[in-house]
């Protein structure tokens, strides 16, 4: 296992995964990189009645997609007509 003295940037994916499983970024304050992220699209949340959500979950499972994906596809279809 790697320790603090080794260079974090020289780790393989496997080494990094193992390392961060047992360490915190708080242990390395000088190595923390700040990034900014601005999504290109806004996400909105809409309330859905529980009984309808249960039905949507069943339909999504049948199709092998998430509820969110199914709802977005169905709304796109409806808006396009």
Backbone as XML, in Angstrom:
<?xml version="1.0"?>
<chain id="A" units="angstrom">
  <residue number="1" name="UNK">
    <atom name="N" x="0.840" y="-1.184" z="0.000"/>
    <atom name="CA" x="0.000" y="0.000" z="0.000"/>
    <atom name="C" x="0.880" y="1.241" z="0.000"/>
  </residue>
  <residue number="2" name="UNK">
    <atom name="N" x="0.422" y="2.297" z="-0.654"/>
    <atom name="CA" x="1.178" y="3.535" z="-0.725"/>
    <atom name="C" x="1.033" y="4.334" z="0.558"/>
  </residue>
  <residue number="3" name="UNK">
    <atom name="N" x="2.015" y="5.162" z="0.843"/>
    <atom name="CA" x="1.912" y="6.026" z="2.010"/>
    <atom name="C" x="2.009" y="7.481" z="1.578"/>
  </residue>
  <residue number="4" name="UNK">
    <atom name="N" x="1.910" y="8.389" z="2.556"/>
    <atom name="CA" x="1.889" y="9.822" z="2.263"/>
    <atom name="C" x="3.139" y="10.304" z="1.535"/>
  </residue>
  <residue number="5" name="UNK">
    <atom name="N" x="4.254" y="9.648" z="1.734"/>
    <atom name="CA" x="5.507" y="10.115" z="1.158"/>
    <atom name="C" x="5.605" y="9.830" z="-0.330"/>
  </residue>
  <residue number="6" name="UNK">
    <atom name="N" x="4.822" y="8.910" z="-0.824"/>
    <atom name="CA" x="4.863" y="8.602" z="-2.246"/>
    <atom name="C" x="4.049" y="9.647" z="-3.006"/>
  </residue>
  <residue number="7" name="UNK">
    <atom name="N" x="4.382" y="9.829" z="-4.263"/>
    <atom name="CA" x="3.699" y="10.823" z="-5.072"/>
    <atom name="C" x="2.332" y="10.309" z="-5.504"/>
  </residue>
  <residue number="8" name="UNK">
    <atom name="N" x="1.314" y="11.051" z="-5.121"/>
    <atom name="CA" x="-0.050" y="10.654" z="-5.453"/>
    <atom name="C" x="-0.283" y="10.626" z="-6.960"/>
  </residue>
  <residue number="9" name="UNK">
    <atom name="N" x="0.358" y="11.524" z="-7.685"/>
    <atom name="CA" x="0.145" y="11.591" z="-9.137"/>
    <atom name="C" x="0.747" y="10.409" z="-9.879"/>
  </residue>
  <residue number="10" name="UNK">
    <atom name="N" x="1.628" y="9.665" z="-9.233"/>
    <atom name="CA" x="2.280" y="8.529" z="-9.885"/>
    <atom name="C" x="1.550" y="7.207" z="-9.669"/>
  </residue>
  <residue number="11" name="UNK">
    <atom name="N" x="0.400" y="7.243" z="-9.041"/>
    <atom name="CA" x="-0.354" y="6.010" z="-8.740"/>
    <atom name="C" x="-1.067" y="5.488" z="-9.982"/>
  </residue>
  <residue number="12" name="UNK">
    <atom name="N" x="-1.181" y="4.171" z="-10.042"/>
    <atom name="CA" x="-2.040" y="3.565" z="-11.055"/>
    <atom name="C" x="-3.477" y="3.708" z="-10.554"/>
  </residue>
  <residue number="13" name="UNK">
    <atom name="N" x="-4.432" y="3.405" z="-11.398"/>
    <atom name="CA" x="-5.838" y="3.452" z="-11.003"/>
    <atom name="C" x="-6.082" y="2.508" z="-9.817"/>
  </residue>
  <residue number="14" name="UNK">
    <atom name="N" x="-5.515" y="1.323" z="-9.889"/>
    <atom name="CA" x="-5.695" y="0.340" z="-8.824"/>
    <atom name="C" x="-5.082" y="0.825" z="-7.516"/>
  </residue>
  <residue number="15" name="UNK">
    <atom name="N" x="-3.884" y="1.394" z="-7.598"/>
    <atom name="CA" x="-3.226" y="1.912" z="-6.394"/>
    <atom name="C" x="-4.008" y="3.074" z="-5.797"/>
  </residue>
  <residue number="16" name="UNK">
    <atom name="N" x="-4.483" y="3.962" z="-6.654"/>
    <atom name="CA" x="-5.251" y="5.110" z="-6.172"/>
    <atom name="C" x="-6.544" y="4.656" z="-5.505"/>
  </residue>
  <residue number="17" name="UNK">
    <atom name="N" x="-7.210" y="3.688" z="-6.105"/>
    <atom name="CA" x="-8.441" y="3.167" z="-5.530"/>
    <atom name="C" x="-8.196" y="2.581" z="-4.147"/>
  </residue>
  <residue number="18" name="UNK">
    <atom name="N" x="-7.163" y="1.773" z="-4.029"/>
    <atom name="CA" x="-6.816" y="1.161" z="-2.744"/>
    <atom name="C" x="-6.422" y="2.239" z="-1.730"/>
  </residue>
  <residue number="19" name="UNK">
    <atom name="N" x="-5.642" y="3.206" z="-2.183"/>
    <atom name="CA" x="-5.171" y="4.269" z="-1.296"/>
    <atom name="C" x="-6.342" y="5.075" z="-0.737"/>
  </residue>
  <residue number="20" name="UNK">
    <atom name="N" x="-7.254" y="5.537" z="-1.607"/>
    <atom name="CA" x="-8.350" y="6.402" z="-1.157"/>
    <atom name="C" x="-9.420" y="5.634" z="-0.395"/>
  </residue>
  <residue number="21" name="UNK">
    <atom name="N" x="-9.413" y="4.310" z="-0.464"/>
    <atom name="CA" x="-10.318" y="3.521" z="0.378"/>
    <atom name="C" x="-9.971" y="3.659" z="1.852"/>
  </residue>
  <residue number="22" name="UNK">
    <atom name="N" x="-8.713" y="3.973" z="2.135"/>
    <atom name="CA" x="-8.277" y="4.040" z="3.529"/>
    <atom name="C" x="-7.726" y="5.408" z="3.935"/>
  </residue>
  <residue number="23" name="UNK">
    <atom name="N" x="-7.868" y="6.416" z="3.079"/>
    <atom name="CA" x="-7.371" y="7.750" z="3.387"/>
    <atom name="C" x="-8.442" y="8.793" z="3.103"/>
  </residue>
  <residue number="24" name="UNK">
    <atom name="N" x="-8.229" y="9.988" z="3.617"/>
    <atom name="CA" x="-9.140" y="11.110" z="3.398"/>
    <atom name="C" x="-8.383" y="12.239" z="2.716"/>
  </residue>
  <residue number="25" name="UNK">
    <atom name="N" x="-9.078" y="13.010" z="1.890"/>
    <atom name="CA" x="-8.431" y="14.170" z="1.271"/>
    <atom name="C" x="-8.023" y="15.182" z="2.335"/>
  </residue>
  <residue number="26" name="UNK">
    <atom name="N" x="-8.658" y="15.122" z="3.501"/>
    <atom name="CA" x="-8.289" y="16.026" z="4.602"/>
    <atom name="C" x="-6.862" y="15.767" z="5.075"/>
  </residue>
  <residue number="27" name="UNK">
    <atom name="N" x="-6.347" y="14.559" z="4.817"/>
    <atom name="CA" x="-4.973" y="14.231" z="5.185"/>
    <atom name="C" x="-3.953" y="14.890" z="4.254"/>
  </residue>
  <residue number="28" name="UNK">
    <atom name="N" x="-4.402" y="15.437" z="3.151"/>
    <atom name="CA" x="-3.518" y="15.991" z="2.130"/>
    <atom name="C" x="-3.986" y="17.379" z="1.689"/>
  </residue>
  <residue number="29" name="UNK">
    <atom name="N" x="-4.037" y="18.345" z="2.589"/>
    <atom name="CA" x="-4.590" y="19.665" z="2.237"/>
    <atom name="C" x="-3.836" y="20.364" z="1.117"/>
  </residue>
  <residue number="30" name="UNK">
    <atom name="N" x="-2.563" y="20.091" z="0.948"/>
    <atom name="CA" x="-1.809" y="20.748" z="-0.127"/>
    <atom name="C" x="-2.022" y="20.068" z="-1.473"/>
  </residue>
  <residue number="31" name="UNK">
    <atom name="N" x="-2.664" y="18.915" z="-1.488"/>
    <atom name="CA" x="-2.897" y="18.189" z="-2.735"/>
    <atom name="C" x="-4.317" y="18.369" z="-3.277"/>
  </residue>
  <residue number="32" name="UNK">
    <atom name="N" x="-5.158" y="19.028" z="-2.511"/>
    <atom name="CA" x="-6.544" y="19.195" z="-2.933"/>
    <atom name="C" x="-6.603" y="20.231" z="-4.050"/>
  </residue>
  <residue number="33" name="UNK">
    <atom name="N" x="-7.320" y="19.888" z="-5.102"/>
    <atom name="CA" x="-7.461" y="20.768" z="-6.254"/>
    <atom name="C" x="-8.900" y="21.252" z="-6.303"/>
  </residue>
  <residue number="34" name="UNK">
    <atom name="N" x="-9.062" y="22.545" z="-6.398"/>
    <atom name="CA" x="-10.407" y="23.111" z="-6.474"/>
    <atom name="C" x="-10.796" y="23.242" z="-7.946"/>
  </residue>
  <residue number="35" name="UNK">
    <atom name="N" x="-11.983" y="22.774" z="-8.262"/>
    <atom name="CA" x="-12.489" y="22.919" z="-9.621"/>
    <atom name="C" x="-13.860" y="23.564" z="-9.560"/>
  </residue>
  <residue number="36" name="UNK">
    <atom name="N" x="-14.229" y="24.190" z="-10.629"/>
    <atom name="CA" x="-15.568" y="24.752" z="-10.730"/>
    <atom name="C" x="-16.290" y="24.043" z="-11.863"/>
  </residue>
  <residue number="37" name="UNK">
    <atom name="N" x="-17.554" y="23.780" z="-11.639"/>
    <atom name="CA" x="-18.351" y="23.081" z="-12.630"/>
    <atom name="C" x="-19.640" y="23.848" z="-12.839"/>
  </residue>
  <residue number="38" name="UNK">
    <atom name="N" x="-19.923" y="24.184" z="-14.068"/>
    <atom name="CA" x="-21.167" y="24.850" z="-14.414"/>
    <atom name="C" x="-21.906" y="23.955" z="-15.395"/>
  </residue>
  <residue number="39" name="UNK">
    <atom name="N" x="-23.010" y="23.352" z="-14.956"/>
    <atom name="CA" x="-23.742" y="22.476" z="-15.875"/>
    <atom name="C" x="-24.308" y="23.275" z="-17.046"/>
  </residue>
  <residue number="40" name="UNK">
    <atom name="N" x="-24.349" y="22.639" z="-18.193"/>
    <atom name="CA" x="-24.886" y="23.296" z="-19.383"/>
    <atom name="C" x="-26.411" y="23.341" z="-19.359"/>
  </residue>
  <residue number="41" name="UNK">
    <atom name="N" x="-26.994" y="22.424" z="-18.624"/>
    <atom name="CA" x="-28.442" y="22.367" z="-18.540"/>
    <atom name="C" x="-28.858" y="22.452" z="-17.082"/>
  </residue>
  <residue number="42" name="UNK">
    <atom name="N" x="-30.035" y="22.962" z="-16.863"/>
    <atom name="CA" x="-30.580" y="23.003" z="-15.514"/>
    <atom name="C" x="-31.444" y="21.772" z="-15.301"/>
  </residue>
  <residue number="43" name="UNK">
    <atom name="N" x="-31.429" y="21.261" z="-14.103"/>
    <atom name="CA" x="-32.268" y="20.127" z="-13.755"/>
    <atom name="C" x="-33.394" y="20.626" z="-12.870"/>
  </residue>
  <residue number="44" name="UNK">
    <atom name="N" x="-34.599" y="20.221" z="-13.181"/>
    <atom name="CA" x="-35.758" y="20.610" z="-12.400"/>
    <atom name="C" x="-36.387" y="19.360" z="-11.814"/>
  </residue>
  <residue number="45" name="UNK">
    <atom name="N" x="-36.920" y="19.491" z="-10.644"/>
    <atom name="CA" x="-37.565" y="18.377" z="-9.977"/>
    <atom name="C" x="-39.065" y="18.614" z="-9.978"/>
  </residue>
  <residue number="46" name="UNK">
    <atom name="N" x="-39.797" y="17.563" z="-10.276"/>
    <atom name="CA" x="-41.253" y="17.638" z="-10.352"/>
    <atom name="C" x="-41.829" y="16.591" z="-9.415"/>
  </residue>
  <residue number="47" name="UNK">
    <atom name="N" x="-42.820" y="17.001" z="-8.637"/>
    <atom name="CA" x="-43.466" y="16.059" z="-7.728"/>
    <atom name="C" x="-44.327" y="15.080" z="-8.522"/>
  </residue>
  <residue number="48" name="UNK">
    <atom name="N" x="-44.247" y="13.810" z="-8.163"/>
    <atom name="CA" x="-45.046" y="12.762" z="-8.800"/>
    <atom name="C" x="-45.747" y="11.988" z="-7.696"/>
  </residue>
  <residue number="49" name="UNK">
    <atom name="N" x="-47.035" y="11.758" z="-7.873"/>
    <atom name="CA" x="-47.804" y="11.006" z="-6.883"/>
    <atom name="C" x="-47.196" y="9.622" z="-6.696"/>
  </residue>
  <residue number="50" name="UNK">
    <atom name="N" x="-47.226" y="9.129" z="-5.469"/>
    <atom name="CA" x="-46.571" y="7.864" z="-5.144"/>
    <atom name="C" x="-47.097" y="6.704" z="-5.975"/>
  </residue>
  <residue number="51" name="UNK">
    <atom name="N" x="-48.416" y="6.610" z="-6.159"/>
    <atom name="CA" x="-48.958" y="5.492" z="-6.936"/>
    <atom name="C" x="-48.504" y="5.555" z="-8.395"/>
  </residue>
  <residue number="52" name="UNK">
    <atom name="N" x="-48.379" y="6.758" z="-8.926"/>
    <atom name="CA" x="-47.883" y="6.918" z="-10.296"/>
    <atom name="C" x="-46.395" y="6.572" z="-10.373"/>
  </residue>
  <residue number="53" name="UNK">
    <atom name="N" x="-45.645" y="6.950" z="-9.373"/>
    <atom name="CA" x="-44.217" y="6.640" z="-9.342"/>
    <atom name="C" x="-43.982" y="5.129" z="-9.312"/>
  </residue>
  <residue number="54" name="UNK">
    <atom name="N" x="-44.806" y="4.418" z="-8.577"/>
    <atom name="CA" x="-44.692" y="2.952" z="-8.517"/>
    <atom name="C" x="-44.913" y="2.359" z="-9.906"/>
  </residue>
  <residue number="55" name="UNK">
    <atom name="N" x="-45.917" y="2.855" z="-10.603"/>
    <atom name="CA" x="-46.183" y="2.373" z="-11.960"/>
    <atom name="C" x="-45.031" y="2.716" z="-12.904"/>
  </residue>
  <residue number="56" name="UNK">
    <atom name="N" x="-44.512" y="3.938" z="-12.775"/>
    <atom name="CA" x="-43.376" y="4.340" z="-13.606"/>
    <atom name="C" x="-42.163" y="3.454" z="-13.344"/>
  </residue>
  <residue number="57" name="UNK">
    <atom name="N" x="-41.907" y="3.137" z="-12.083"/>
    <atom name="CA" x="-40.770" y="2.287" z="-11.722"/>
    <atom name="C" x="-40.904" y="0.905" z="-12.349"/>
  </residue>
  <residue number="58" name="UNK">
    <atom name="N" x="-42.121" y="0.373" z="-12.358"/>
    <atom name="CA" x="-42.357" y="-0.938" z="-12.977"/>
    <atom name="C" x="-42.091" y="-0.881" z="-14.482"/>
  </residue>
  <residue number="59" name="UNK">
    <atom name="N" x="-42.603" y="0.163" z="-15.142"/>
    <atom name="CA" x="-42.396" y="0.313" z="-16.589"/>
    <atom name="C" x="-40.908" y="0.506" z="-16.908"/>
  </residue>
  <residue number="60" name="UNK">
    <atom name="N" x="-40.228" y="1.293" z="-16.097"/>
    <atom name="CA" x="-38.801" y="1.530" z="-16.314"/>
    <atom name="C" x="-38.010" y="0.242" z="-16.163"/>
  </residue>
  <residue number="61" name="UNK">
    <atom name="N" x="-38.345" y="-0.546" z="-15.143"/>
    <atom name="CA" x="-37.653" y="-1.816" z="-14.919"/>
    <atom name="C" x="-37.860" y="-2.758" z="-16.105"/>
  </residue>
  <residue number="62" name="UNK">
    <atom name="N" x="-39.087" y="-2.818" z="-16.626"/>
    <atom name="CA" x="-39.388" y="-3.661" z="-17.785"/>
    <atom name="C" x="-38.519" y="-3.275" z="-18.990"/>
  </residue>
  <residue number="63" name="UNK">
    <atom name="N" x="-38.250" y="-1.978" z="-19.118"/>
    <atom name="CA" x="-37.483" y="-1.475" z="-20.262"/>
    <atom name="C" x="-35.981" y="-1.407" z="-19.991"/>
  </residue>
  <residue number="64" name="UNK">
    <atom name="N" x="-35.596" y="-1.676" z="-18.756"/>
    <atom name="CA" x="-34.172" y="-1.660" z="-18.402"/>
    <atom name="C" x="-33.564" y="-0.271" z="-18.335"/>
  </residue>
  <residue number="65" name="UNK">
    <atom name="N" x="-34.370" y="0.716" z="-17.952"/>
    <atom name="CA" x="-33.876" y="2.092" z="-17.829"/>
    <atom name="C" x="-34.274" y="2.641" z="-16.466"/>
  </residue>
  <residue number="66" name="UNK">
    <atom name="N" x="-33.716" y="3.780" z="-16.113"/>
    <atom name="CA" x="-34.089" y="4.422" z="-14.856"/>
    <atom name="C" x="-35.443" y="5.121" z="-15.020"/>
  </residue>
  <residue number="67" name="UNK">
    <atom name="N" x="-36.068" y="5.406" z="-13.910"/>
    <atom name="CA" x="-37.338" y="6.141" z="-13.938"/>
    <atom name="C" x="-37.118" y="7.502" z="-14.595"/>
  </residue>
  <residue number="68" name="UNK">
    <atom name="N" x="-36.011" y="8.162" z="-14.235"/>
    <atom name="CA" x="-35.722" y="9.481" z="-14.797"/>
    <atom name="C" x="-35.601" y="9.434" z="-16.314"/>
  </residue>
  <residue number="69" name="UNK">
    <atom name="N" x="-34.920" y="8.419" z="-16.819"/>
    <atom name="CA" x="-34.757" y="8.283" z="-18.263"/>
    <atom name="C" x="-36.095" y="8.056" z="-18.931"/>
  </residue>
  <residue number="70" name="UNK">
    <atom name="N" x="-36.887" y="7.161" z="-18.372"/>
    <atom name="CA" x="-38.203" y="6.868" z="-18.953"/>
    <atom name="C" x="-39.086" y="8.105" z="-18.966"/>
  </residue>
  <residue number="71" name="UNK">
    <atom name="N" x="-39.131" y="8.823" z="-17.862"/>
    <atom name="CA" x="-39.963" y="10.030" z="-17.786"/>
    <atom name="C" x="-39.497" y="11.056" z="-18.815"/>
  </residue>
  <residue number="72" name="UNK">
    <atom name="N" x="-38.190" y="11.259" z="-18.927"/>
    <atom name="CA" x="-37.682" y="12.223" z="-19.908"/>
    <atom name="C" x="-38.019" y="11.806" z="-21.329"/>
  </residue>
  <residue number="73" name="UNK">
    <atom name="N" x="-37.901" y="10.511" z="-21.635"/>
    <atom name="CA" x="-38.245" y="10.030" z="-22.979"/>
    <atom name="C" x="-39.714" y="10.251" z="-23.283"/>
  </residue>
  <residue number="74" name="UNK">
    <atom name="N" x="-40.567" y="9.909" z="-22.332"/>
    <atom name="CA" x="-42.003" y="10.063" z="-22.539"/>
    <atom name="C" x="-42.397" y="11.534" z="-22.678"/>
  </residue>
  <residue number="75" name="UNK">
    <atom name="N" x="-41.792" y="12.393" z="-21.896"/>
    <atom name="CA" x="-42.102" y="13.823" z="-22.005"/>
    <atom name="C" x="-41.620" y="14.359" z="-23.349"/>
  </residue>
  <residue number="76" name="UNK">
    <atom name="N" x="-40.445" y="13.934" z="-23.786"/>
    <atom name="CA" x="-39.944" y="14.372" z="-25.106"/>
    <atom name="C" x="-40.905" y="13.934" z="-26.209"/>
  </residue>
  <residue number="77" name="UNK">
    <atom name="N" x="-41.392" y="12.706" z="-26.132"/>
    <atom name="CA" x="-42.337" y="12.206" z="-27.128"/>
    <atom name="C" x="-43.620" y="13.038" z="-27.128"/>
  </residue>
  <residue number="78" name="UNK">
    <atom name="N" x="-44.128" y="13.346" z="-25.950"/>
    <atom name="CA" x="-45.392" y="14.081" z="-25.836"/>
    <atom name="C" x="-45.228" y="15.520" z="-26.336"/>
  </residue>
  <residue number="79" name="UNK">
    <atom name="N" x="-44.119" y="16.138" z="-26.001"/>
    <atom name="CA" x="-43.878" y="17.524" z="-26.412"/>
    <atom name="C" x="-43.692" y="17.608" z="-27.923"/>
  </residue>
  <residue number="80" name="UNK">
    <atom name="N" x="-43.092" y="16.590" z="-28.511"/>
    <atom name="CA" x="-42.828" y="16.583" z="-29.956"/>
    <atom name="C" x="-44.096" y="16.416" z="-30.781"/>
  </residue>
  <residue number="81" name="UNK">
    <atom name="N" x="-45.173" y="15.927" z="-30.194"/>
    <atom name="CA" x="-46.400" y="15.701" z="-30.972"/>
    <atom name="C" x="-47.298" y="16.902" z="-30.981"/>
  </residue>
</chain>
